[in-house]
Amino acid sequence: MSQSIPIRNLYHLLSYAWDVLPQASLVDLDSEHEAHPVDLLAEVLIKGTNHLLRRGIDQDYQLNEEVISTLRGRVDFAYSERRMLLQQGQALCLFDEMTADTLSNQILKATFTRLYRTWGLEKGLRKQCGTLIRRFSTVATISIQPSHFSKVSSNRNNSFYRFLLSTCELIHSECFPEEGSGNYQFRDFFRDEGKMPKLYEKFIFNFYKKKQSAYQVSSERISWNATSTTDPELKYLPSMLTDISLRSSERTIVIDAKYYKKTFSTYFDKEKIHSNNLYQIFAYLKNMEVNRGNDSEAEGILLYPVTGKEAAFEYEIGDKIIRIETLNLTEEWGDIETRLLSLIL
């Protein structure tokens, strides 16, 4: 991409991709931290955590084992007798105790610790990270592993935690330790063609899911309209899964959300549509014909994000209408939403 995507637009995109719009709206971002994505994520996490602290952070019951002289909970008589604790007026007691030392709070504390040690973080944000580390003094310090995020149970009551933990997960995936220094470098994930395609696809999917009602929105597996005597179950054919399928009583639209640093490929210094994208969406449309109805006349859209030159092309290929469209992510967010809605009118 020719220029950076505005930080506020990045925040909106992530809010849709993570499906946390109501929670994200509770975090009022300042306009001063516009320099770098790590500042944005730190600000989101700081303000979101302060919101949690005002309402009260989550606590849970934790099983404790302690040798005490006052009976509490359940007594482990076998252990107590073996250790001759009863003769000393003590016993090993097992009891549940409410504590803030939960996995979700441990992840928050670990993330603030990592941010505090990340190069380039704005000075004021670093100071606030230090303050919040101290606020979580009763929470254990853990070394974050990717598996930690899947172990946090999600429910309606902790949806705001889910929003913050999504932010934590992104921070941990993009902060890399500097060898021997104990500090971290943050990678600009918006230029990461490994991570951004999925985020961009989820953003487009959830946008249409929430912002319009004319179409049903889904991601669907398309069956091959094929037969084979050598592979009768067609198990060697690649699977076809759409990014976004839109269906109304009058129309079917298939959108493939494609994220590249360069919108077009280059062949002998000439810009060309990525051929594999075109072949893929054409295959979707042709194999949907067997469904009949609107699917037999389904339209295809290849939707690319840009920060500079825009493009719009329409082709009729083998009786299928395929459009090449771009979405300028440097525009005001309201204009971006208007643009997306206009594509399906």
C-alpha positions as CSV (number, residue, x, y, z in Angstrom):
1,M,0.0,0.0,0.0
2,S,1.3,3.4,-0.9
3,Q,0.6,5.1,2.4
4,S,-0.4,4.3,6.0
5,I,-3.9,3.6,6.9
6,P,-5.2,6.2,9.5
7,I,-5.1,4.8,13.0
8,R,-8.7,5.5,13.7
9,N,-9.8,3.5,10.6
10,L,-7.6,0.6,11.8
11,Y,-9.5,0.7,15.1
12,H,-12.9,0.5,13.3
13,L,-11.6,-2.3,11.1
14,L,-10.4,-4.3,14.1
15,S,-13.7,-3.7,15.9
16,Y,-15.7,-5.2,13.0
17,A,-13.2,-8.0,12.5
18,W,-13.3,-9.0,16.2
19,D,-17.1,-8.5,16.2
20,V,-16.9,-6.2,19.3
21,L,-18.6,-3.0,18.1
22,P,-20.6,-2.4,21.3
23,Q,-17.6,-2.9,23.5
24,A,-15.2,-0.9,21.2
25,S,-17.7,2.1,21.4
26,L,-17.0,2.3,25.1
27,V,-13.4,3.3,24.5
28,D,-13.1,6.9,23.6
29,L,-9.7,7.3,21.8
30,D,-7.8,10.5,21.9
31,S,-6.7,12.1,18.7
32,E,-3.1,12.7,19.9
33,H,-1.9,9.1,19.5
34,E,-1.9,8.8,15.7
35,A,1.7,7.9,15.1
36,H,1.9,4.1,15.3
37,P,-0.4,1.0,15.7
38,V,1.3,0.1,19.0
39,D,0.2,3.4,20.5
40,L,-3.4,2.7,19.3
41,L,-3.4,-0.8,20.8
42,A,-1.9,0.5,24.1
43,E,-4.4,3.3,24.4
44,V,-7.3,0.9,23.7
45,L,-6.0,-1.5,26.4
46,I,-5.3,1.2,28.9
47,K,-8.7,2.9,28.6
48,G,-10.6,-0.4,28.4
49,T,-8.8,-1.7,31.5
50,N,-9.6,1.5,33.4
51,H,-13.2,1.0,32.4
52,L,-13.0,-2.5,33.9
53,L,-11.4,-1.3,37.1
54,R,-14.2,1.3,37.6
55,R,-16.9,-1.3,37.3
56,G,-14.9,-4.0,39.1
57,I,-12.6,-6.6,37.5
58,D,-13.7,-10.2,37.2
59,Q,-13.0,-12.5,40.1
60,D,-13.5,-16.2,40.4
61,Y,-13.3,-18.9,43.1
62,Q,-9.9,-20.6,43.4
63,L,-9.2,-23.8,45.3
64,N,-6.6,-23.2,48.1
65,E,-4.8,-25.7,50.2
66,E,-3.4,-24.3,53.5
67,V,-2.2,-25.6,56.8
68,I,-4.1,-23.6,59.4
69,S,-5.2,-23.8,63.0
70,T,-8.8,-22.7,62.3
71,L,-10.9,-25.2,60.4
72,R,-12.0,-23.9,57.1
73,G,-13.7,-25.7,54.2
74,R,-12.8,-29.4,53.9
75,V,-10.1,-31.0,56.0
76,D,-7.7,-33.5,54.4
77,F,-7.5,-35.8,57.4
78,A,-5.3,-38.4,55.8
79,Y,-2.6,-35.8,55.0
80,S,-3.0,-34.1,58.4
81,E,-2.6,-37.3,60.3
82,R,0.4,-38.4,58.2
83,R,2.1,-35.1,59.0
84,M,0.9,-35.2,62.6
85,L,-0.7,-31.8,62.2
86,L,-3.7,-32.6,64.3
87,Q,-1.5,-33.1,67.4
88,Q,-0.2,-29.6,66.8
89,G,-3.7,-28.1,66.6
90,Q,-3.5,-27.7,62.8
91,A,-4.9,-29.3,59.7
92,L,-4.6,-29.1,55.9
93,C,-7.7,-27.3,54.8
94,L,-9.1,-27.1,51.2
95,F,-11.3,-24.1,50.6
96,D,-12.6,-21.9,47.7
97,E,-11.6,-18.3,47.9
98,M,-12.7,-15.4,45.7
99,T,-9.7,-13.9,43.9
100,A,-8.8,-11.5,41.0
101,D,-5.9,-13.8,40.1
102,T,-7.7,-15.2,37.1
103,L,-6.2,-16.1,33.7
104,S,-7.9,-13.2,32.0
105,N,-6.4,-10.7,34.5
106,Q,-3.0,-12.4,34.3
107,I,-3.1,-11.9,30.5
108,L,-3.9,-8.2,31.0
109,K,-1.0,-7.8,33.4
110,A,1.4,-9.7,31.2
111,T,0.4,-7.5,28.2
112,F,1.0,-4.3,30.1
113,T,4.4,-5.6,31.1
114,R,5.3,-6.3,27.5
115,L,4.0,-2.9,26.3
116,Y,6.0,-1.2,29.0
117,R,9.2,-2.8,27.6
118,T,8.4,-2.1,23.9
119,W,10.5,0.3,22.0
120,G,8.8,3.3,20.5
121,L,5.7,3.4,22.8
122,E,4.6,6.9,23.5
123,K,6.0,8.1,26.9
124,G,2.7,8.9,28.5
125,L,1.3,5.6,27.5
126,R,4.3,3.8,28.9
127,K,3.8,5.5,32.2
128,Q,0.1,4.5,32.3
129,C,1.1,0.9,31.6
130,G,3.4,1.0,34.6
131,T,0.6,2.3,36.8
132,L,-1.7,-0.5,35.7
133,I,0.9,-3.1,36.4
134,R,0.9,-1.9,40.0
135,R,-2.9,-1.9,40.1
136,F,-2.7,-5.7,39.3
137,S,-0.2,-6.4,42.1
138,T,-2.3,-9.2,43.5
139,V,-2.4,-10.9,40.1
140,A,0.3,-13.4,39.2
141,T,2.9,-12.6,36.5
142,I,2.8,-15.2,33.8
143,S,4.7,-15.8,30.6
144,I,2.1,-15.6,27.8
145,Q,1.7,-18.6,25.5
146,P,-0.6,-18.6,22.4
147,S,-2.7,-21.3,24.1
148,H,-3.6,-19.0,27.0
149,F,-6.1,-17.1,24.9
150,S,-8.1,-20.1,23.9
151,K,-8.4,-21.2,27.6
152,V,-10.4,-18.1,28.7
153,S,-14.0,-19.0,28.7
154,S,-16.3,-16.5,26.9
155,N,-19.9,-15.6,27.8
156,R,-22.3,-12.6,27.7
157,N,-21.1,-11.3,31.0
158,N,-17.4,-11.0,30.0
159,S,-17.8,-9.7,26.4
160,F,-15.8,-6.6,27.3
161,Y,-13.0,-8.9,28.4
162,R,-13.1,-10.7,25.0
163,F,-12.6,-7.3,23.3
164,L,-9.6,-6.5,25.5
165,L,-8.1,-10.0,25.2
166,S,-8.4,-9.8,21.4
167,T,-6.3,-6.6,21.7
168,C,-3.8,-8.5,24.0
169,E,-3.5,-11.4,21.6
170,L,-2.7,-9.0,18.7
171,I,-0.1,-7.2,20.8
172,H,1.6,-10.4,21.8
173,S,1.7,-11.8,18.3
174,E,3.4,-8.6,17.0
175,C,5.8,-7.8,19.8
176,F,9.1,-9.6,19.3
177,P,11.9,-9.8,21.9
178,E,15.2,-8.3,21.2
179,E,18.0,-10.8,21.9
180,G,19.7,-10.1,25.2
181,S,18.0,-6.8,25.9
182,G,14.8,-7.9,27.6
183,N,12.9,-5.4,25.5
184,Y,10.5,-5.8,22.5
185,Q,10.0,-4.4,19.0
186,F,6.5,-4.0,17.6
187,R,5.9,-5.0,14.0
188,D,3.5,-3.0,12.0
189,F,0.9,-5.7,11.4
190,F,-1.0,-3.6,8.9
191,R,1.8,-4.4,6.4
192,D,1.7,-8.1,7.3
193,E,0.3,-10.0,4.4
194,G,0.1,-13.1,6.6
195,K,-2.1,-11.6,9.2
196,M,-4.1,-8.8,7.5
197,P,-6.0,-10.8,4.8
198,K,-8.0,-12.7,7.5
199,L,-8.7,-9.5,9.5
200,Y,-9.8,-7.7,6.3
201,E,-12.0,-10.6,5.3
202,K,-13.7,-10.7,8.8
203,F,-14.2,-7.0,8.7
204,I,-16.0,-7.1,5.4
205,F,-18.1,-10.1,6.5
206,N,-19.2,-8.6,9.8
207,F,-19.8,-5.2,8.2
208,Y,-22.4,-6.6,5.9
209,K,-23.8,-8.8,8.6
210,K,-24.5,-5.8,10.8
211,K,-25.0,-2.8,8.5
212,Q,-27.6,-4.0,6.0
213,S,-30.7,-6.2,6.1
214,A,-31.5,-6.7,2.4
215,Y,-29.3,-9.8,2.1
216,Q,-28.5,-12.8,4.2
217,V,-24.8,-13.1,4.8
218,S,-22.8,-16.3,5.0
219,S,-19.6,-18.0,4.1
220,E,-20.5,-21.2,2.2
221,R,-18.9,-24.3,0.9
222,I,-19.6,-24.7,-2.8
223,S,-19.8,-28.2,-4.3
224,W,-18.1,-29.0,-7.6
225,N,-20.5,-29.5,-10.4
226,A,-18.4,-32.5,-11.6
227,T,-18.2,-36.2,-12.0
228,S,-15.3,-38.6,-12.1
229,T,-14.9,-42.3,-12.7
230,T,-11.4,-42.2,-11.1
231,D,-12.3,-40.0,-8.2
232,P,-16.1,-40.6,-7.7
233,E,-16.2,-38.8,-4.3
234,L,-14.3,-35.8,-5.8
235,K,-12.1,-35.9,-2.7
236,Y,-9.0,-34.7,-4.6
237,L,-10.6,-31.6,-5.9
238,P,-9.8,-28.5,-3.7
239,S,-12.6,-27.2,-1.5
240,M,-14.4,-24.0,-2.5
241,L,-15.3,-21.7,0.4
242,T,-16.6,-18.2,-0.2
243,D,-15.5,-15.2,1.9
244,I,-18.9,-13.6,1.8
245,S,-22.1,-14.8,0.1
246,L,-25.0,-12.3,0.0
247,R,-28.5,-13.6,-0.9
248,S,-31.8,-11.8,-1.3
249,S,-35.0,-12.7,-2.9
250,E,-33.8,-11.1,-6.1
251,R,-30.0,-11.4,-6.2
252,T,-26.9,-13.5,-5.2
253,I,-23.5,-11.8,-4.8
254,V,-20.3,-13.5,-4.0
255,I,-17.5,-11.2,-2.6
256,D,-13.9,-12.3,-2.3
257,A,-12.1,-9.9,0.1
258,K,-8.4,-9.8,-1.1
259,Y,-5.7,-8.0,0.8
260,Y,-2.4,-7.2,-0.9
261,K,0.3,-4.6,-0.5
262,K,-0.1,-4.0,-4.3
263,T,-3.7,-4.2,-5.7
264,F,-2.5,-5.6,-9.0
265,S,0.2,-7.9,-10.0
266,T,2.8,-6.7,-12.5
267,Y,3.7,-8.5,-15.8
268,F,6.3,-6.9,-18.0
269,D,5.7,-3.6,-16.3
270,K,2.0,-3.8,-16.9
271,E,-0.6,-4.0,-14.1
272,K,-2.8,-7.1,-14.2
273,I,-5.6,-8.5,-12.0
274,H,-4.3,-11.3,-9.9
275,S,-5.1,-14.3,-12.1
276,N,-5.7,-16.8,-9.3
277,N,-8.3,-14.4,-7.8
278,L,-10.1,-14.2,-11.1
279,Y,-10.0,-18.0,-11.7
280,Q,-11.2,-18.6,-8.2
281,I,-14.3,-16.4,-8.2
282,F,-15.2,-17.6,-11.7
283,A,-15.1,-21.2,-10.5
284,Y,-17.4,-20.2,-7.6
285,L,-20.0,-18.7,-9.9
286,K,-19.9,-21.5,-12.5
287,N,-20.3,-24.2,-9.9
288,M,-23.2,-22.4,-8.2
289,E,-25.3,-22.6,-11.4
290,V,-26.5,-26.0,-10.4
291,N,-28.5,-24.4,-7.5
292,R,-30.6,-22.6,-10.1
293,G,-32.7,-19.5,-9.1
294,N,-30.6,-16.4,-8.4
295,D,-27.5,-18.6,-7.9
296,S,-27.5,-19.3,-11.7
297,E,-27.0,-15.6,-12.3
298,A,-24.8,-14.9,-9.3
299,E,-22.5,-11.9,-9.6
300,G,-18.9,-11.8,-8.3
301,I,-16.9,-9.0,-6.7
302,L,-13.2,-9.0,-6.0
303,L,-12.7,-6.3,-3.3
304,Y,-9.3,-4.9,-2.7
305,P,-8.2,-2.4,-0.1
306,V,-6.2,0.6,-1.2
307,T,-4.6,3.7,0.3
308,G,-3.9,5.4,-3.0
309,K,-5.0,4.8,-6.6
310,E,-8.5,3.4,-6.9
311,A,-9.9,1.2,-9.6
312,A,-13.3,-0.2,-10.8
313,F,-13.7,-2.7,-13.6
314,E,-16.6,-4.9,-14.7
315,Y,-16.3,-7.9,-17.0
316,E,-18.7,-10.4,-18.5
317,I,-16.8,-13.7,-18.6
318,G,-18.6,-16.7,-19.9
319,D,-22.0,-15.2,-19.1
320,K,-20.8,-14.3,-15.5
321,I,-20.6,-10.7,-14.3
322,I,-17.4,-10.1,-12.3
323,R,-16.5,-6.7,-10.8
324,I,-13.1,-5.6,-9.6
325,E,-13.6,-3.0,-6.8
326,T,-11.3,-1.1,-4.4
327,L,-12.0,0.2,-0.9
328,N,-9.9,3.3,0.0
329,L,-9.0,2.9,3.7
330,T,-7.7,6.4,4.0
331,E,-11.1,8.0,3.6
332,E,-13.3,9.1,6.5
333,W,-14.9,6.1,8.1
334,G,-18.4,7.2,7.2
335,D,-17.4,7.4,3.5
336,I,-15.9,3.9,3.8
337,E,-19.2,2.5,5.1
338,T,-21.1,4.3,2.4
339,R,-18.8,2.8,-0.2
340,L,-19.3,-0.7,1.0
341,L,-23.1,-0.3,1.0
342,S,-23.0,1.1,-2.5
343,L,-21.3,-2.0,-3.8
344,I,-24.4,-4.2,-3.2
345,L,-27.1,-1.8,-4.4
